[in-house]
Amino acid sequence: MVSPDVYSELLISDTLVPDIFIVRYLPALSKDAVALYLWTRMTYKGGSFTLKEAFDFGLIPEEDIKTALAELVSAGVLIRGDKDVFEPVDLKKTEVIEFLNIRTDLDGEPVMRSDEKSRNLLAKSVNKTFYQGRMPNQFYKLIDKCLYEYKFESQVVYALFEEGKELRVQYIVPKMYDLAATWYEKGYTSTEALKDYYELRGRRDEVTKLVGRMLHKHLNEIDYERINKWTGMYGADAAIVEYAIRVNDWRNSIRPVDIEQTLKEWFDAGAMKIDKAAVFEAERHKENKAKASRNKGRTNVRKSGKEAGITVDKSGEDKDPPKPQSADAHAVHDSILDMFAEDDDEDDN
């Protein structure tokens, strides 16, 4: 007969993780932070643990432990006490308290509104469509904030959550609140005002498809944020982004950050149209070519001086002059500029 003590060697227990952690906190946490939280739930069954015990875990590199713990504390999942002791937060209790606070006003009386029925229908629709019927309470609060503080029309509130899903941030509370605040600042409070938003969204979607296709890349959240910046802050469309990609063709591997750097230079120079960007790149090419010629001349002087036993004075030149772009880069720039040169010739005729 097998001794009952033998069964203690088997890991057949369950780790109970509150649903609210999964739908409200997990999407905004890093992999290390999630792994550390699940380990504490498994090992300490909701009890406290020390920094040393977290170090002894071993699954996460020691240098990343403190970062993951700080992330969990910042998210409101853990509380740090004295002597580096960490205590898990009762997330279900927190959710209940927040719910009660939201449902009452400053005098402690239930909040009653004349349009409560329409508000509940909107919240039910958002919950079912974007959260599969498991929407965290903070998003009910966001709906109320949009309706009663920002004065959004119901259709605008629904569109806000559509946008959150498009940007893949619908589960991240701070980002959804920031998005709502941005819409309020831009005046996207009515369906009429949303026309500008839909125009921007159309350009953004077009640029997103273009970047994914031309870079052969599965875009992540950071990439979406960059593209949102290009189309929103810089006013870029698919044509100018495609040109920015082609300008960077000389690179072995083009990254979204390279495209952004090019677009920022054009934006700062007021050259966010292809013809103006082409002129900007032509001037850059000319400048780089001149620098290359000067550098070549300096090299020849050094060589000839050395051969004749002459010491060249280097005090008036840069120690590390900027490197010129590669020949491939020049060819790409020239080929693009030739297109515009042909257009200019036709216009002259």
C-alpha positions as CSV (number, residue, x, y, z in Angstrom):
1,M,0.0,0.0,0.0
2,V,1.3,3.4,-0.9
3,S,1.9,5.7,2.0
4,P,-0.3,8.9,2.1
5,D,2.9,10.9,2.5
6,V,4.0,10.0,-1.1
7,Y,1.1,12.0,-2.5
8,S,2.7,15.2,-1.1
9,E,5.3,14.8,-3.8
10,L,2.7,15.4,-6.5
11,L,1.7,19.0,-7.5
12,I,-2.0,18.3,-7.9
13,S,-3.3,21.4,-6.0
14,D,-5.0,24.4,-7.6
15,T,-4.1,28.0,-7.5
16,L,-7.1,30.3,-7.1
17,V,-6.6,33.6,-8.9
18,P,-9.4,36.1,-8.7
19,D,-11.2,36.7,-12.0
20,I,-10.8,40.5,-11.4
21,F,-7.0,40.0,-11.6
22,I,-7.3,38.4,-15.0
23,V,-9.6,41.0,-16.6
24,R,-8.4,44.2,-14.9
25,Y,-4.8,43.8,-13.9
26,L,-3.2,41.1,-16.0
27,P,-3.4,42.9,-19.4
28,A,-1.3,45.8,-18.2
29,L,1.4,43.7,-16.4
30,S,4.6,42.4,-17.9
31,K,5.3,38.7,-18.2
32,D,7.7,38.7,-15.3
33,A,5.2,40.5,-13.0
34,V,2.5,38.0,-13.9
35,A,4.8,35.0,-13.3
36,L,5.9,36.4,-10.0
37,Y,2.3,37.0,-8.8
38,L,1.2,33.5,-9.8
39,W,4.2,32.0,-8.0
40,T,3.3,33.9,-4.8
41,R,-0.3,32.7,-5.0
42,M,0.8,29.1,-5.5
43,T,3.5,29.1,-2.8
44,Y,2.1,31.3,-0.1
45,K,-1.6,30.8,-0.7
46,G,-2.3,34.5,-0.5
47,G,0.0,35.1,2.5
48,S,3.0,37.5,2.7
49,F,6.5,36.9,1.5
50,T,9.9,38.6,1.7
51,L,12.2,40.0,-0.9
52,K,14.7,37.2,-0.2
53,E,12.0,34.6,-0.9
54,A,11.3,36.3,-4.2
55,F,15.0,36.1,-5.0
56,D,15.0,32.4,-4.1
57,F,12.2,31.8,-6.7
58,G,14.8,31.5,-9.5
59,L,12.5,31.5,-12.5
60,I,13.0,35.3,-13.0
61,P,16.6,36.7,-13.2
62,E,17.5,38.4,-9.9
63,E,18.1,41.8,-11.5
64,D,14.4,41.7,-12.7
65,I,12.8,40.7,-9.4
66,K,12.7,44.2,-8.0
67,T,11.3,45.7,-11.2
68,A,8.5,43.1,-11.2
69,L,7.7,43.7,-7.6
70,A,7.6,47.5,-8.1
71,E,5.2,46.9,-11.0
72,L,2.9,44.8,-8.9
73,V,2.9,47.4,-6.1
74,S,2.3,50.2,-8.5
75,A,-0.6,48.3,-10.0
76,G,-2.2,47.9,-6.6
77,V,-1.8,44.1,-6.5
78,L,0.8,44.0,-3.7
79,I,1.5,46.2,-0.6
80,R,5.1,46.7,0.5
81,G,5.5,46.7,4.3
82,D,8.5,47.0,6.6
83,K,11.6,44.9,6.2
84,D,10.9,44.1,2.6
85,V,7.8,42.1,3.3
86,F,5.1,42.1,0.6
87,E,1.5,41.5,1.3
88,P,-1.1,40.7,-1.4
89,V,-4.1,43.0,-1.8
90,D,-7.5,41.5,-1.5
91,L,-8.6,42.4,-5.0
92,K,-12.2,41.3,-4.6
93,K,-12.6,43.5,-1.5
94,T,-11.1,46.4,-3.4
95,E,-13.5,45.9,-6.3
96,V,-16.5,45.8,-4.0
97,I,-15.4,49.0,-2.1
98,E,-14.8,50.9,-5.4
99,F,-18.2,49.7,-6.6
100,L,-20.0,51.1,-3.5
101,N,-18.1,54.3,-3.8
102,I,-19.1,54.8,-7.4
103,R,-22.7,54.0,-6.7
104,T,-23.1,56.7,-4.0
105,D,-22.6,60.4,-4.0
106,L,-20.7,62.5,-1.4
107,D,-23.6,62.3,1.0
108,G,-23.7,58.5,0.9
109,E,-27.0,58.4,-1.0
110,P,-27.5,56.3,-4.1
111,V,-27.1,58.2,-7.4
112,M,-30.3,58.3,-9.4
113,R,-30.5,59.8,-12.9
114,S,-33.3,60.4,-15.2
115,D,-31.5,58.6,-18.0
116,E,-30.4,55.6,-15.9
117,K,-32.2,53.2,-18.3
118,S,-30.4,54.3,-21.4
119,R,-27.1,54.4,-19.5
120,N,-27.7,50.8,-18.3
121,L,-28.5,49.7,-21.9
122,L,-25.2,51.3,-23.1
123,A,-23.2,49.7,-20.4
124,K,-24.8,46.3,-21.1
125,S,-23.9,46.6,-24.8
126,V,-20.3,47.6,-24.1
127,N,-19.9,44.8,-21.6
128,K,-21.2,42.2,-23.9
129,T,-19.4,43.4,-27.1
130,F,-16.0,44.2,-25.7
131,Y,-15.6,42.3,-22.5
132,Q,-17.6,39.1,-23.1
133,G,-19.9,39.9,-20.2
134,R,-17.1,40.3,-17.7
135,M,-16.3,44.0,-17.7
136,P,-14.4,45.3,-14.7
137,N,-16.2,47.9,-12.5
138,Q,-13.7,50.6,-13.4
139,F,-15.1,50.7,-17.0
140,Y,-18.6,51.2,-15.7
141,K,-17.1,54.2,-13.9
142,L,-15.5,55.3,-17.2
143,I,-18.9,55.1,-18.9
144,D,-20.4,57.3,-16.3
145,K,-17.5,59.8,-16.5
146,C,-18.0,60.0,-20.3
147,L,-21.7,60.5,-20.1
148,Y,-22.1,62.8,-17.1
149,E,-18.8,64.7,-16.9
150,Y,-17.6,64.8,-20.5
151,K,-21.1,65.0,-21.9
152,F,-20.4,62.4,-24.6
153,E,-23.3,61.2,-26.6
154,S,-24.0,57.5,-26.2
155,Q,-22.8,56.7,-29.7
156,V,-19.5,58.4,-28.9
157,V,-19.0,56.3,-25.7
158,Y,-19.5,53.2,-27.7
159,A,-17.1,54.4,-30.3
160,L,-14.6,55.0,-27.6
161,F,-14.6,51.4,-26.6
162,E,-14.3,50.4,-30.3
163,E,-11.2,52.5,-30.5
164,G,-9.8,50.9,-27.3
165,K,-10.3,47.5,-28.9
166,E,-8.6,48.7,-32.2
167,L,-5.6,49.9,-30.1
168,R,-5.7,46.7,-28.0
169,V,-5.9,48.7,-24.8
170,Q,-9.6,48.0,-23.8
171,Y,-8.5,46.1,-20.7
172,I,-5.9,48.7,-19.6
173,V,-7.7,51.1,-17.3
174,P,-5.3,54.0,-17.3
175,K,-5.0,54.0,-21.1
176,M,-8.8,53.9,-21.6
177,Y,-9.2,56.9,-19.2
178,D,-6.4,58.7,-21.1
179,L,-8.1,58.0,-24.4
180,A,-11.4,59.4,-23.1
181,A,-9.7,62.5,-21.8
182,T,-8.0,63.0,-25.2
183,W,-11.3,62.8,-27.0
184,Y,-12.8,65.3,-24.6
185,E,-9.9,67.7,-25.2
186,K,-10.3,67.3,-29.0
187,G,-14.0,67.9,-28.8
188,Y,-15.1,64.4,-29.9
189,T,-18.3,64.6,-27.8
190,S,-20.9,64.2,-30.5
191,T,-21.5,62.0,-33.5
192,E,-21.0,65.0,-35.8
193,A,-17.6,65.8,-34.2
194,L,-16.6,62.1,-34.7
195,K,-16.3,62.7,-38.4
196,D,-12.8,64.0,-37.8
197,Y,-12.0,61.0,-35.7
198,Y,-13.2,58.5,-38.4
199,E,-11.1,60.3,-41.0
200,L,-8.1,60.0,-38.7
201,R,-8.9,56.4,-38.0
202,G,-9.2,55.6,-41.7
203,R,-5.7,57.0,-42.3
204,R,-4.3,55.2,-39.3
205,D,-5.8,51.8,-40.5
206,E,-4.3,52.3,-43.9
207,V,-0.9,53.2,-42.6
208,T,-1.0,50.2,-40.2
209,K,-1.7,47.8,-43.1
210,L,1.1,49.4,-45.1
211,V,3.7,49.2,-42.4
212,G,2.9,45.6,-41.6
213,R,3.1,44.6,-45.3
214,M,6.2,46.5,-46.2
215,L,8.2,45.6,-43.1
216,H,6.9,42.0,-43.1
217,K,6.2,42.4,-39.4
218,H,3.5,41.5,-36.9
219,L,2.9,44.8,-35.2
220,N,2.8,45.1,-31.4
221,E,1.3,47.6,-29.0
222,I,4.3,49.9,-29.2
223,D,4.1,49.9,-33.0
224,Y,0.4,50.8,-32.9
225,E,1.2,53.7,-30.5
226,R,3.9,54.9,-33.0
227,I,1.5,54.8,-35.9
228,N,-1.1,56.6,-33.9
229,K,1.5,59.3,-33.3
230,W,2.4,59.5,-37.0
231,T,-1.2,60.0,-38.2
232,G,-2.3,62.1,-35.2
233,M,0.6,64.4,-34.3
234,Y,2.4,64.5,-37.6
235,G,-0.7,64.2,-39.9
236,A,1.0,61.5,-42.0
237,D,-0.9,59.5,-44.6
238,A,0.0,56.2,-46.3
239,A,1.7,57.9,-49.2
240,I,4.2,59.9,-47.0
241,V,4.8,56.8,-44.7
242,E,5.6,54.6,-47.8
243,Y,8.0,57.3,-49.0
244,A,9.7,57.3,-45.6
245,I,10.1,53.5,-45.7
246,R,11.6,53.7,-49.2
247,V,14.0,56.4,-48.0
248,N,15.3,53.9,-45.4
249,D,15.7,51.1,-47.9
250,W,19.4,51.3,-47.6
251,R,19.1,49.8,-44.1
252,N,19.5,46.0,-43.7
253,S,16.4,46.0,-41.5
254,I,13.9,48.9,-41.3
255,R,12.3,49.4,-37.9
256,P,9.3,51.5,-37.0
257,V,11.6,53.8,-35.0
258,D,13.6,54.5,-38.2
259,I,10.4,55.5,-40.0
260,E,9.4,57.7,-37.1
261,Q,12.8,59.5,-37.1
262,T,12.4,60.3,-40.8
263,L,8.9,61.5,-40.4
264,K,9.9,63.7,-37.4
265,E,12.6,65.3,-39.4
266,W,10.2,66.1,-42.2
267,F,7.5,67.3,-39.8
268,D,10.0,69.6,-38.0
269,A,11.1,71.0,-41.4
270,G,7.5,71.5,-42.6
271,A,7.9,68.8,-45.3
272,M,5.1,66.4,-44.7
273,K,4.2,66.4,-48.4
274,I,6.1,64.1,-50.8
275,D,7.3,66.8,-53.0
276,K,8.7,68.8,-50.1
277,A,10.1,65.7,-48.5
278,A,11.9,64.9,-51.8
279,V,13.5,68.4,-51.7
280,F,14.5,67.8,-48.1
281,E,16.1,64.5,-49.0
282,A,17.8,66.0,-52.0
283,E,19.4,68.6,-49.8
284,R,20.5,66.0,-47.3
285,H,22.0,63.9,-50.1
286,K,23.9,66.9,-51.4
287,E,25.2,67.7,-47.9
288,N,26.3,64.2,-47.3
289,K,28.0,64.1,-50.7
290,A,29.9,67.3,-49.9
291,K,31.0,65.9,-46.5
292,A,32.2,62.7,-48.2
293,S,34.3,64.8,-50.6
294,R,35.8,66.8,-47.8
295,N,36.6,63.7,-45.8
296,K,38.2,62.1,-48.9
297,G,40.3,65.3,-49.4
298,R,41.5,65.2,-45.8
299,T,42.4,61.6,-46.1
300,N,44.5,62.3,-49.2
301,V,46.3,65.2,-47.4
302,R,47.1,62.9,-44.5
303,K,48.5,60.3,-46.8
304,S,50.6,62.7,-49.0
305,G,51.9,64.4,-45.8
306,K,52.9,61.2,-44.2
307,E,54.7,60.0,-47.4
308,A,56.7,63.3,-47.5
309,G,57.5,63.2,-43.8
310,I,55.2,66.1,-43.1
311,T,53.0,66.3,-39.9
312,V,49.5,67.5,-40.7
313,D,47.8,69.9,-38.1
314,K,44.5,68.3,-37.0
315,S,43.5,70.9,-34.5
316,G,40.9,72.5,-36.9
317,E,39.0,69.4,-37.8
318,D,36.6,67.1,-36.1
319,K,38.0,63.9,-34.6
320,D,35.1,61.8,-35.7
321,P,33.5,63.4,-38.8
322,P,30.0,62.2,-39.6
323,K,30.0,59.1,-41.8
324,P,28.4,59.6,-45.2
325,Q,25.5,57.4,-46.2
326,S,26.2,54.2,-48.1
327,A,26.2,54.1,-51.9
328,D,23.0,52.1,-51.8
329,A,21.4,54.9,-49.9
330,H,22.5,57.4,-52.5
331,A,21.1,55.2,-55.3
332,V,17.7,55.0,-53.5
333,H,17.5,58.8,-52.9
334,D,18.6,59.5,-56.5
335,S,16.0,57.1,-58.0
336,I,13.2,58.7,-55.9
337,L,14.3,62.2,-56.8
338,D,14.5,61.3,-60.5
339,M,10.8,60.6,-60.5
340,F,10.1,64.1,-59.3
341,A,12.7,65.5,-61.8
342,E,10.8,63.8,-64.6
343,D,7.6,65.4,-63.4
344,D,9.3,68.8,-63.3
345,D,10.5,68.3,-66.9
346,E,7.0,67.5,-68.1
347,D,5.7,70.6,-66.3
348,D,8.3,72.8,-68.0
349,N,7.1,71.4,-71.4
